[in-house]
């Protein structure tokens, strides 16, 4: 007897060029896919934008694309961005107050429930973030400046 899963696993994956245009397209495609799935957009849109921007800025190798993957399993949205610079692992650190960049992973840490990095087949790595879809973002406690939403600036490494 073939039983259907009570909560289907939804996924979306696309390969994009490692350019600013590819990063913008990742955000737009993710937004449209989440809209089609009738899921909240705000947190995910920002996380996709940051991870895609990091992939094209720090994970770029000319001629090698990056991949955006979205999974929805039960009440969790998982966002994955895979690039071809496995030798450059991301690290979330609070930037200097005067710095004009370097806040992307701090934002991911503040917005996501969990995030981390998975080394892939050489030369790849995947940076991922998860958002619980059942949480009420309107009732979240305000975060202190420079603390991150989790207050830990922690990244999980999965082996």
C-alpha positions, 0 to 999 in steps of 0.5 A: 500500500502506498501511503502519502507523507502527511507533510510533503517535502517541498524543494526548489533548486537552481544553478546561477552565475556567480555574479551580482546579477546571479545573486539578485536572481537568487533572491527573486526566484526564492521569493517567487517560489516561497510565494507559490508555496504560500510561505512567509517571505521576509526572513527568507528573502533577507537570508537568501540575499546575504548567502547569495551575495557571499557566494558571489563575493567570497565563493566566486570562481570564474566559470563555476556557478553557485546553487541555491536550494530551498527545502521545506520539511514539516515546519522548517524552511532550509536555505542552502547556497553551495559555491565552489570555494570550499577552501574559504569557510565563512566566519561570522564576526562582528565587524568594526563599527566603521566597516562598510561590509562584513555584516552578512553572516551577522544578519543571517545569525540574527534572522535564522534559527540555526545556520552552519557550513557543510564541506562538500565534494571538493571544491564545494561548500554549502552554507545553510540556514533554517527558519521555523515557519510556525514562529510568530515573528511579530512577537519576537523579543527585540534584539540588542544591538550587535548581539545577533538574534541568537546572541551567540554568533555561532556557526554549526559545522556538520561533517 
